[in-house]
Amino acid sequence: MADCRKQGRHDLEALEMATRSVMHRAGAIVMEKLLNAGAAAEPDVACGCGQRARFHQMRSKQLITALGSIRIERAYYVCSHCQAGQSPRDRELDVEGTAYSPAVRRMMALVGSEGSFEQGRQQLEQLAGLEVTTKAVERGAEAIGEDIAGREQARLTEAIQLRLPQIQVPPTPFMYVEMDGTGIPVVTAETEGRQGKTDGQPAHTREVKLGCVFTQTGTDEKGRPVRDDDSTTYTGAIETAEQFGPRIYREAWERGWDRAQTRVVLGDGATWIWNIADEHFPGAIQVVDLYHARQHLWELAAKIYPADEKRRKGWALRLEKTLDSGKVETVVKKLRAVSTDSTALSELIENEAAFFERNAERMRYARFREQKLFVGSGVIEAGCKTVIGRRLKMSGMFWTVRGANAIIALRCNRISGKFEDYWESRASKAA
């Protein structure tokens, strides 16, 4: 302040940051004294092996907190039966096995789930005045994500064993489940022995299976369905369809699937989606995304009329109109009526005809519109971009399956609006 007076001006930002630093340090000193005040030790405590661990000595531990670095003193116990050591105070303060306080780890989870870990490090330094390493942000965010994933896995086990709690939620007119897959770049070790999209080329990505659940209670002035605000929740992981089925089923159950008056499963033409729908959501209305079905027609039109844009556009638009009206059998008939001398093109046309024939009941779009149902899977497609792509497909990123699944669990939890409940459950468990 004396220098400011001499110079005749004030650098407000410098004053702000200096004051914050001083106040943080003062707060850290107060917190350290409070935590160490009256530190005492019991003669013995319970050990995980079933015996009693006896007091060994007082030990100090350095912690990075939201206010800065502090040192706490806590009793350390050793079990003579299994030789395991423990500090119950660490468990009480939720700092067992870590040098970072809960508040700092929460910050790491938030910044680590939104951008690169290096960007998160910079944000913590600039916004919170905390100096941590990029690796610490990575480990902190992934640890929280793994804990979320572990809790979800425990609930999935209950679902598999059919030990499901009664979900007390009000009934809703419409509930939707949507599923899709999207690839993310992974390290070479995670694709060993896996075939890529191009014959003879190894894979460079692994597929994340993502699902969402949302509700609809009304329509707009034109009678079109409207998704309920903030009703969408997500769940996903790099895993097989067999593993993903119980995952999305559990998510739907927790949202009150059994109390929905109309239940709908929406997806593209992937076989694994409809296998899951048949197994886990029997009786639900199944709808193939209209825009995905249209895309099949336009891509085929480009193969049939590669050099004639007018005929290509006219042919595709006529079939698209027939498809939109739900007359799938007519679409199939017209596809099989196409004449070509190319064996490859003939096989492609037959494959497409079989696709529409196989999914005919999932493409009754006129009927679905009469029922005021969504016919497009835009919610999950947007989710693939925002939940997965925006974080896990950033330039230069290559993931391990373990690390990716941790961040996926963390992002799904946060974007679904469940993070506060998760964090409160951590705090109550520690208490």
SVG drawing of the C-alpha trace seen along z (x, -y; Angstrom):
<svg xmlns="http://www.w3.org/2000/svg" viewBox="-53 -10 60 73">
<polyline fill="none" stroke="black" stroke-width="0.4" points="0.0,0.0 3.0,-2.3 4.3,-1.6 0.9,-2.4 0.8,-5.7 4.3,-6.6 3.3,-5.7 0.0,-7.5 -2.1,-4.6 -3.6,-1.3 -3.3,2.0 -6.6,3.4 -6.1,6.9 -2.7,7.2 -4.4,6.0 -7.2,8.5 -4.9,11.4 -2.5,10.5 -5.4,10.1 -6.9,13.4 -3.5,15.1 -3.1,13.6 -6.7,14.6 -6.2,18.1 -3.1,18.5 -4.8,17.1 -7.7,19.4 -5.3,22.4 -3.6,21.6 -7.0,21.4 -8.2,24.7 -4.9,26.4 -5.3,25.3 -8.9,26.3 -8.2,29.8 -5.3,30.4 -6.9,29.0 -7.3,31.6 -5.9,34.4 -6.1,37.5 -5.8,41.3 -7.8,44.2 -5.9,47.2 -7.2,49.4 -9.7,49.4 -11.4,52.0 -9.4,53.6 -10.8,54.9 -9.6,58.4 -12.0,58.6 -9.3,58.0 -8.3,54.8 -5.5,52.5 -3.5,50.8 -2.2,47.2 1.3,46.9 2.1,43.2 0.9,39.8 1.7,39.1 1.5,35.9 0.1,35.6 0.4,32.8 -2.8,31.9 -3.6,29.5 -6.9,27.8 -9.0,25.2 -7.2,22.6 -3.7,24.0 -1.3,26.5 -1.9,27.6 -0.4,30.3 -2.6,32.4 -1.7,34.7 -3.6,38.0 -3.3,41.2 -1.8,44.2 -2.8,47.8 -1.2,51.2 -2.9,54.6 -0.7,57.3 -2.8,59.9 -2.7,58.9 0.1,56.2 -2.2,53.6 -1.8,50.0 -4.6,47.3 -5.4,43.8 -9.2,43.6 -9.0,39.8 -8.2,40.0 -11.4,41.9 -13.3,39.4 -11.9,36.5 -12.3,38.3 -8.5,38.1 -7.6,41.7 -4.9,42.5 -4.8,39.0 -3.0,35.7 -5.9,33.6 -8.9,32.5 -12.4,33.3 -13.0,29.7 -9.8,29.8 -10.7,33.3 -14.2,32.0 -12.6,29.1 -10.4,31.5 -13.4,33.6 -15.2,30.6 -12.4,29.2 -11.1,32.6 -14.5,33.6 -14.9,30.4 -11.5,30.0 -8.0,31.4 -6.2,32.1 -3.6,29.4 -6.4,26.9 -7.9,28.0 -4.6,27.4 -4.4,23.9 -8.0,23.2 -7.3,24.3 -4.3,22.0 -6.0,19.0 -9.4,19.3 -8.8,20.9 -5.2,20.0 -4.2,23.7 -0.9,25.0 -1.3,28.7 0.2,30.8 -1.5,31.9 -1.1,35.5 -2.8,34.7 -5.8,33.3 -5.9,36.5 -5.7,38.8 -8.2,36.8 -10.8,36.7 -10.4,40.3 -10.6,41.4 -13.9,39.7 -15.1,41.1 -14.1,44.6 -15.9,44.2 -19.1,43.2 -18.7,46.1 -18.1,48.5 -21.3,47.4 -23.2,47.7 -21.8,51.2 -23.0,52.2 -26.5,51.0 -26.2,53.0 -25.5,56.1 -28.7,55.5 -30.6,55.2 -29.1,58.4 -30.1,60.2 -33.6,58.5 -33.1,57.0 -34.6,53.6 -35.9,51.1 -39.4,49.6 -39.0,46.3 -41.4,43.7 -41.9,41.3 -45.2,40.0 -46.4,41.6 -45.5,39.9 -47.5,40.1 -44.4,40.8 -40.9,42.1 -38.2,42.7 -35.0,44.7 -32.5,43.9 -29.2,45.7 -26.3,45.2 -22.6,45.9 -19.7,43.6 -16.0,44.3 -13.2,42.5 -9.5,42.6 -7.5,45.0 -3.9,46.0 -2.6,48.8 -2.7,51.4 -6.5,51.1 -7.0,52.1 -4.6,55.0 -6.2,57.8 -9.2,55.7 -10.3,55.2 -10.7,51.6 -13.4,50.3 -11.2,50.8 -10.3,54.4 -6.8,55.3 -6.4,52.2 -6.2,52.3 -8.8,50.4 -7.8,47.0 -10.9,46.4 -13.2,48.2 -16.9,47.8 -18.7,46.1 -22.2,47.2 -24.3,44.3 -27.9,44.4 -30.3,41.7 -33.8,41.6 -36.1,38.7 -39.8,37.9 -42.5,36.1 -45.7,34.8 -47.1,32.6 -47.0,31.3 -46.5,27.9 -49.1,25.8 -48.7,27.9 -49.2,31.2 -45.5,32.2 -44.0,33.9 -42.0,31.8 -39.3,33.2 -39.6,32.2 -37.0,29.6 -34.1,31.1 -35.5,34.6 -32.7,36.2 -30.2,38.5 -27.3,40.4 -25.3,43.6 -22.6,45.1 -19.3,47.0 -16.9,48.8 -18.4,52.3 -20.2,55.0 -23.9,54.9 -24.5,57.7 -23.0,55.5 -24.7,52.3 -28.2,53.8 -28.5,54.0 -26.9,50.5 -29.6,48.7 -32.3,50.9 -31.3,49.8 -31.2,46.1 -34.7,46.4 -36.0,48.2 -34.6,45.5 -36.5,43.0 -39.8,44.8 -40.0,46.9 -42.6,49.2 -44.9,46.3 -44.7,44.7 -48.0,45.0 -46.3,45.1 -42.8,46.5 -40.7,46.0 -37.2,47.2 -35.6,45.1 -32.4,45.9 -30.8,46.3 -30.7,49.6 -28.0,51.3 -28.9,54.8 -27.5,54.6 -29.9,51.8 -33.0,53.9 -31.6,57.0 -31.4,54.9 -34.9,53.5 -36.3,57.0 -34.5,58.4 -34.8,55.5 -37.7,53.4 -40.3,56.0 -43.6,54.4 -42.1,51.0 -42.8,49.3 -39.7,49.6 -38.9,46.7 -36.0,46.6 -34.8,43.0 -36.6,41.5 -33.6,39.5 -31.3,42.5 -33.8,44.4 -33.9,41.5 -30.2,41.5 -30.2,45.1 -32.4,44.0 -30.2,41.0 -27.0,43.0 -28.5,45.7 -29.7,43.2 -26.2,41.9 -25.0,45.4 -27.9,46.0 -27.7,42.6 -24.1,41.4 -24.0,39.0 -27.6,37.9 -28.5,35.5 -32.0,34.8 -33.0,38.5 -31.2,39.2 -33.0,36.5 -36.4,37.3 -36.1,41.0 -34.9,40.4 -37.7,37.8 -40.4,40.1 -39.2,43.0 -38.7,40.7 -42.3,39.6 -43.5,43.2 -41.3,44.0 -42.6,41.0 -46.2,42.3 -45.1,45.6 -45.7,47.7 -42.5,49.6 -43.6,52.6 -44.0,50.3 -40.4,49.0 -39.1,52.6 -41.0,53.4 -39.7,50.4 -36.1,51.1 -36.3,54.7 -37.7,53.5 -34.5,51.5 -32.7,53.1 -28.9,53.1 -26.2,55.0 -23.8,54.5 -23.6,57.5 -22.1,55.4 -24.9,52.8 -27.6,55.5 -26.3,57.0 -26.3,53.5 -29.9,52.9 -31.0,56.3 -29.2,55.5 -31.0,52.2 -34.4,53.8 -33.8,56.4 -32.9,53.6 -36.3,51.9 -38.2,55.2 -36.6,56.2 -37.5,52.9 -40.9,52.4 -42.8,52.3 -40.3,49.8 -40.9,47.5 -44.7,46.9 -44.0,43.1 -47.5,42.0 -48.9,44.1 -46.2,42.9 -47.0,39.2 -50.7,39.9 -49.7,41.2 -47.7,37.9 -44.4,39.7 -40.9,38.7 -39.6,40.4 -36.1,39.0 -33.2,40.0 -31.7,36.5 -31.4,36.5 -28.9,39.4 -27.1,38.1 -26.6,34.8 -25.5,36.7 -22.8,38.5 -21.4,35.1 -21.8,33.3 -21.3,36.0 -18.7,38.0 -17.2,36.1 -16.7,32.7 -14.4,34.2 -13.1,37.5 -12.5,36.6 -10.4,33.5 -7.4,33.1 -4.4,35.3 -6.2,37.4 -5.8,41.1 -7.4,43.0 -7.1,46.2 -10.4,48.0 -10.0,47.5 -9.4,43.8 -12.1,43.2 -14.7,45.1 -13.9,43.1 -14.4,39.8 -17.5,41.1 -19.0,42.0 -18.1,38.6 -19.6,36.7 -22.8,38.7 -23.2,38.2 -22.7,34.4 -24.7,33.8 -27.5,35.8 -27.7,33.5 -26.7,36.2 -23.3,34.9 -24.5,33.0 -26.4,36.1 -23.3,38.2 -21.1,35.8 -23.5,35.6 -23.5,39.4 -19.7,39.3 -19.8,36.8 -22.4,38.8 -20.4,42.0 -17.2,40.4 -19.1,39.0"/>
</svg>
